[in-house]
Amino acid sequence: MDSELQKQHENMRAYDMIVHLRQLYQEQARHERFDISKALFQARLTEGSLVGLHVLKMIGYVEALGRLRFPLGQELATDLVLQSLPNSYNNDEPTTYAEAVIGPDSEKWLEAMRSEMEFMYTNQVWTLVDPPEGVKPIEWLKQASRSWNLRFDDAIKEFGFIKNEDEPCVYKKSVKSWLRRCFSMKDLGEATYVLGAVSWKSSKQETVADSTIEAEYFAASNAAKEAVWIKKFVTELVVVPCIANPVDLYCDNNGAIAQAKEPGSHQRSKHILRRFHLIREIIDRGDVKICRIPKDENLADPLMKPLVQCKHEAHTRSIGIRQMPDWL
């Protein structure tokens, strides 16, 4: 990142920086597509120039648009190349019946048309009939561009749809918010029609109270998600080589650590919402490593609870906070 971009993003947060960079590069890509398209449509071969170099330049424009997610069909690209050539390169074939009859090779064209009509009549590939009243014959049929499906594929994937590998014309999308609402409950209830459950059990809990293990487990799950986001962000910046290693997540509760490393669920943890169990997947994936830290060495304690003066001063110095007289 050059100095000018650093000055622009100096006071921005990480999310604002990402949004601004995305808008900046998208705007740059749009300007580049416009310039290349303008050069492609305005390109003309001058008399006396080499045709090969001109065609290679036109092909380069088409390939550049393809790299910028604006592909052109083969027929359209061929028409643009032919239109850029001067009139002297056009063929001398007649375009209408009148030109074929009046031209110097009129006998050859009449013979070709006569043989074509006889061939169609002999094979009985048509039957001449009068058109219905008020109906005119079709002059031509316009064929759709061959690359329309590619543009449709790119556009629909931007809305979160996934292409079905078994059926190319079928796209699928999972609405995660709807699924989350269906499964973020203690008992399945009416959602059993999705899972096909046939029986379940509900047991009465004698006491209703927030557990310390649950609170620590919820906090560790949220911290793990933040650690994964920060790790991905720093990885894209390519400034910290050691970010590829798992991020250490410290917790001073043995029960929460055991719950995070537990591969399955048991009877007393079934009431915990499913979204908090994401920490297990993050740990198994190797993005985060949860570590045990003694209560006396937990540097986050000054931010959460009162401490004795000696321990408070030791923790604040460990996290880099100094009193004003120390700086004078």
ZILIN-V427896 format. One line per field, one symbol per residue. phi: phi as a letter, one per 30 degrees, with the letter a starting at -180 (. if undefined). burial: + if it has 24 or more other C-alpha atoms within 12 Angstrom, else -. Layout:
phi=???
burial=???
This chain:
phi=.dddddddcdccdddddddddddddddddddddddddddddcdbdddjdddddddddddddddddddcibdcddddddddddddddddcddcddcbddddddddcddddddddddddddddddhcabdbddddiccdddaccddddcdddddddddddcjdcddddbddccbbcddddddddcdbdcdiddddddidcaabbcdcdbcaddddddddddddddddddddddddddddhbbddddddddccbccddddddddddbcbddcddddddddddddddddidbbdbdbdddcddddddbadbdddddddddddcjcbdeddcc
burial=--------------------------------+--++--+--+++--------++--++-++-++----+++----+--+++-++-------------------------------------------------------------------------------------------------+-----------------------------++-++++++-+++-++--+-----------+---+-+++++--++++++---------++-+-++++++++---++++-------+++++---------+--+-------------
